[in-house]
């Protein structure tokens, strides 16, 4: 009797689930959702190719240093890199003296050894990049009630992360007239900025890269907004996955070993069981 009841209950829930799925599919087909401004005008990220792409990808250290320069001179005013220590910059080609100089250029939280009171001090290579704001309240007050996200893992946290960062930084523009015409209630609010690569089209961040020549590269690379955006996107790929090159270098020998072991195991199997009848 219990078995029959269990089967009946299971059958009931199966039928209920099938009915719910079928009813939802029918409603979606016969009564499609009304189009929205986000659906109609949100754009897929632009195509971006970096040296780190693909299974053989390697970091272009010169590009990473340029990207760090963009972060330091522009992005660090609002965005933190809480998972990156100054000493990590040695991985992208800076020497010890350069790392010390970079760290000393940042003020990090400290404690006065004589009074025990909190203060700030020049950074050391062992310190992590400091937050630009004391707390979220201060961050919201300076950024139209929005807290700028930490960028350490940004390219891993967003779909097509590097292309998303590049597209967002180069995508600020005036709101299209056809959008206002089709969706009169979708006008960009005061204090926000239209960007078709952002999920809801409007974000609190003002265009950080405003004009060519805003940053001067020391290696002679053209100082253009397009290069700034590509370089900082490449730098953020490194902050999100600093061991990418090591992973690639380790992965291929492992794959080749597993293939060799598979072939060897198969040959051993055939040799051991070749005289046995199945």
Order of alpha helices (4+ residues) and beta strands (2+ residues): alpha-alpha-alpha-alpha-beta-beta-alpha-alpha-alpha-alpha-beta-beta-alpha-alpha
